[in-house]
Amino acid sequence: MEIDAFSKTEIESSLNRIDAILGENIFDIENRKHPLVKSAFIELLICLSDLMHKAEKYASRISFDVDVIKTEKVNDITDVVGYVRDALCHRDSENHYLEPGDKKAPFNIIYGKGSVLTLFGYVQESYYPDDVCFFYGRQKIYLNRHILPAVEEARSKLLPTL
């Protein structure tokens, strides 16, 4: 399927914004108290979600599933990005909850290996000392193991089509 001019511009814009956000090193541990960390993460996930939808539409789905918490709604990285993006953008989303309609667990971050929250036998936990892990409800997304590879796969699938 041929990409229209508007979609081409959106792809280039999303890639440029992602590169700019990541280039600021806002997600480094020394910036953990920066007031724009969450804002940067929101924009990053909005742009990445757009790229992933366009990759699926114009090339093929980004479907790796390493370290993905699989559920009824989540099977691969495209689903994780959509899940977290929806939680970030919709305060009333069920994606904030550990259990439907019960305890919320929105936007937690772990720098390196460790845990930040334990409720109902569920632990928000990162397994890797060399990564940053973002949590929403029962889902998590790693910067180095999920976000960066998804960006690069989207780039490799979409740039040849522009």
C-alpha positions in Angstrom: 0.0 0.0 0.0 1.4 3.4 -0.9 1.7 5.9 1.8 0.0 9.3 1.3 1.9 12.5 1.8 0.3 13.3 5.1 1.2 10.0 6.6 4.8 10.4 5.3 5.0 13.7 7.1 3.6 12.2 10.3 6.2 9.3 10.2 9.0 11.8 9.7 7.7 14.0 12.5 7.3 11.1 14.9 10.8 9.8 14.2 12.2 13.3 14.7 10.4 13.9 18.0 11.5 10.5 19.3 15.1 11.2 18.4 14.9 14.6 20.0 13.3 13.3 23.2 15.8 10.4 23.5 18.7 12.8 22.6 18.0 14.8 25.8 18.8 11.8 28.0 15.7 12.7 30.1 15.3 9.1 31.2 18.8 8.8 32.7 18.8 8.3 36.5 20.3 11.7 37.2 17.2 13.2 35.6 14.7 11.1 37.6 13.3 14.2 39.4 13.1 16.3 36.3 9.6 17.8 36.1 9.3 16.8 32.4 10.1 13.1 32.7 6.5 12.0 32.5 5.7 14.6 29.8 8.6 13.3 27.7 7.4 9.7 28.2 3.9 10.6 27.2 5.0 12.2 24.0 7.5 9.3 23.3 4.7 6.7 23.6 2.2 8.7 21.5 4.8 9.0 18.7 5.8 5.4 19.0 2.2 4.2 19.0 1.6 6.1 15.8 4.7 4.6 14.2 3.7 1.1 15.2 0.2 1.5 13.7 1.7 2.9 10.5 4.3 0.0 10.4 1.4 -2.5 10.7 -0.6 -0.7 8.0 2.2 0.0 5.5 4.7 -2.8 6.2 4.2 -5.4 8.9 3.3 -5.5 12.6 6.1 -5.1 15.1 5.5 -8.2 17.1 8.4 -9.1 19.3 7.3 -10.4 22.7 10.4 -10.8 24.9 9.7 -9.6 28.5 6.1 -8.8 27.5 3.5 -9.5 30.2 0.9 -11.4 28.1 -2.7 -10.9 29.0 -6.1 -11.1 27.2 -5.4 -7.7 25.6 -1.6 -7.8 25.3 0.4 -10.3 23.2 3.3 -8.4 21.8 5.2 -5.0 21.9 2.6 -3.3 19.7 -0.1 -4.2 22.2 2.1 -3.0 25.2 2.8 0.3 23.6 -1.0 0.8 22.9 -1.9 -0.3 26.4 0.5 2.1 28.0 -0.3 4.9 25.6 -4.0 4.6 26.3 -3.3 4.7 30.1 -1.1 7.8 29.7 -3.7 9.6 27.6 -6.9 8.5 29.3 -7.1 9.0 33.1 -10.3 6.9 33.2 -8.7 3.9 31.4 -8.9 0.6 33.1 -5.2 0.2 32.2 -4.3 2.1 35.4 -5.6 -0.7 37.7 -3.9 -3.7 39.2 -7.3 -5.3 39.5 -10.4 -4.1 37.5 -11.9 -1.1 39.4 -9.7 -1.6 42.4 -6.2 -0.3 43.2 -4.6 2.0 40.7 -0.9 1.8 40.0 -0.2 4.6 37.5 3.3 5.6 36.2 6.0 4.1 38.3 9.6 4.0 37.1 12.5 1.8 38.2 16.0 2.6 37.2 17.9 -0.7 37.1 16.9 -3.9 38.8 14.4 -3.8 41.7 10.8 -3.4 42.7 8.7 -0.3 43.5 5.3 -1.7 44.5 3.8 -4.9 45.9 0.0 -5.3 46.1 -2.3 -8.3 45.9 0.7 -10.6 45.3 1.7 -8.6 42.3 5.1 -6.9 42.2 6.1 -4.1 39.9 9.6 -5.3 39.2 12.4 -4.7 36.8 14.8 -7.6 36.2 17.6 -5.7 34.5 20.3 -3.5 36.1 21.1 -1.8 32.8 17.6 -0.7 31.9 14.8 1.8 32.9 11.3 0.2 33.4 8.1 2.1 33.2 4.9 0.7 34.8 1.2 1.3 34.3 -1.1 -1.0 36.2 0.1 -4.6 35.6 2.0 -3.7 32.4 5.6 -2.6 32.1 7.7 -1.4 29.3 11.5 -1.3 29.3 13.4 1.6 27.6 16.3 -0.5 26.2 14.6 -3.8 25.7 11.2 -2.6 24.3 11.1 1.1 23.3 14.4 1.5 21.6 14.1 -1.8 19.5 10.5 -0.9 18.6 11.7 2.5 17.4 14.4 1.0 15.3 12.2 -1.7 13.8 9.6 1.0 12.9 12.3 3.1 11.4 13.6 0.2 9.3 10.2 -0.8 8.1 8.9 2.7 7.4 11.8 4.7 6.0 12.2 2.6 2.8 8.5 3.4 2.1 9.0 7.2 2.2 
